């Protein structure tokens, strides 16, 4: 359960960003969801299991950006700024995640 809430919030944030950027293709939106289902729980498990400093977390986030960019490029196969889109989505969800009151969210769920 500890990975479900961050995953759902990440999917909501990143789909909102993709949609606001004007990408409304159903296949792309589904691929963003799948990419997050693959990367988000793994990243949260790694970060929660070990002690990382800020730079190391940014490196892990960069790996996620690269993976998701490649994932979208390989499966979406249209002319799209994959890595820029992946960076914007992940930077947005990371920064919003820093801002969220996780203690309150944890008590609700």
Order of alpha helices (4+ residues) and beta strands (2+ residues): alpha-alpha-alpha-alpha-alpha
